Amino acid sequence: MSTWFSKSLGDGVWSFSMTDQVKDAFLPLFVLAGRPLEMAVFTRHESEGRLHCEVVAYFSPAASVVAHVLNAAPCGKPARGELDLLAGEPGCWPVLFPDEE
């Protein structure tokens, strides 16, 4: 399975409550799965020419259950640039982005 998922968490200023919801949904499933490095959620502030940016969450393929719970949509793998790790182990970077050091 290699499908990534994304979900808009809203305006950069107002996205904090949504990021907490993502973490709350992710953590129990992450622990139950044995804390795999392949399971992670990232965020990025994206503006695409708009005045205000929106925060978009990207769920790795191993986090698909969490993505489905939160109604995230399938998407392509995001580029690593400007991603922040929201949930998961810090050691996930080279596992999920091996060609983008």
C-alpha positions as CSV (number, residue, x, y, z in Angstrom):
1,M,0.0,0.0,0.0
2,S,1.5,3.3,-1.0
3,T,-1.4,5.7,-1.0
4,W,-0.9,8.9,1.1
5,F,-3.8,10.9,2.4
6,S,-4.3,14.6,3.1
7,K,-6.8,16.7,5.0
8,S,-7.0,20.5,5.3
9,L,-6.9,21.5,9.0
10,G,-8.0,25.0,8.2
11,D,-6.5,28.4,8.5
12,G,-3.0,28.5,10.0
13,V,-4.3,30.5,13.0
14,W,-7.3,28.3,13.7
15,S,-5.8,24.9,12.9
16,F,-4.6,24.2,16.4
17,S,-7.7,22.4,17.6
18,M,-7.7,20.2,14.5
19,T,-4.1,19.2,15.0
20,D,-5.0,18.1,18.5
21,Q,-7.8,16.0,17.1
22,V,-5.4,14.4,14.6
23,K,-2.9,13.6,17.5
24,D,-5.7,12.2,19.6
25,A,-6.9,9.9,16.8
26,F,-3.4,8.9,15.9
27,L,-1.8,8.0,19.2
28,P,-3.8,5.0,20.3
29,L,-3.6,3.4,16.9
30,F,0.1,4.2,16.7
31,V,0.8,2.5,20.1
32,L,-1.4,-0.5,19.2
33,A,0.5,-0.9,15.9
34,G,3.8,-1.0,17.9
35,R,5.0,2.5,17.0
36,P,6.2,1.7,13.5
37,L,8.5,4.2,11.8
38,E,6.3,4.0,8.6
39,M,3.3,5.4,10.5
40,A,3.4,9.2,10.7
41,V,1.4,12.4,10.1
42,F,3.0,15.5,8.8
43,T,1.8,19.1,8.4
44,R,2.7,21.9,6.1
45,H,1.5,25.5,5.8
46,E,0.4,26.1,2.3
47,S,-0.8,29.4,0.8
48,E,-0.9,28.8,-3.0
49,G,-1.3,32.5,-3.6
50,R,-4.0,33.1,-1.0
51,L,-3.7,35.8,1.6
52,H,-3.9,33.3,4.5
53,C,-2.2,30.0,4.6
54,E,-4.0,26.7,5.4
55,V,-2.5,23.9,7.3
56,V,-2.6,20.5,5.5
57,A,-2.0,17.2,7.2
58,Y,-0.4,14.4,5.3
59,F,-0.9,10.8,6.5
60,S,1.6,8.2,5.5
61,P,0.2,5.0,4.0
62,A,0.7,3.1,7.3
63,A,-1.5,5.8,8.9
64,S,-4.4,5.1,6.5
65,V,-6.8,4.0,9.3
66,V,-6.3,7.3,11.0
67,A,-6.8,9.1,7.7
68,H,-10.1,7.3,7.1
69,V,-11.3,8.1,10.6
70,L,-10.7,11.8,9.9
71,N,-12.1,11.7,6.4
72,A,-8.8,12.5,4.7
73,A,-8.6,12.2,0.9
74,P,-6.1,10.1,-1.1
75,C,-3.3,12.2,-2.5
76,G,0.2,11.8,-3.9
77,K,3.2,11.6,-1.7
78,P,4.1,15.1,-0.5
79,A,7.6,16.5,-1.1
80,R,9.6,16.6,2.1
81,G,10.3,20.3,1.9
82,E,8.7,22.4,4.7
83,L,6.9,19.4,6.2
84,D,6.7,19.2,10.0
85,L,6.2,16.0,11.9
86,L,2.9,16.2,13.8
87,A,2.7,12.6,15.0
88,G,5.0,9.6,14.9
89,E,8.6,8.9,15.6
90,P,11.4,11.3,14.6
91,G,13.2,8.4,13.0
92,C,10.5,8.2,10.3
93,W,12.1,10.7,8.0
94,P,14.7,8.5,6.3
95,V,12.1,5.6,6.1
96,L,9.4,7.6,4.5
97,F,11.6,10.0,2.5
98,P,14.7,8.0,1.6
99,D,15.5,9.9,-1.5
100,E,15.0,13.4,0.0
101,E,17.7,13.8,2.6
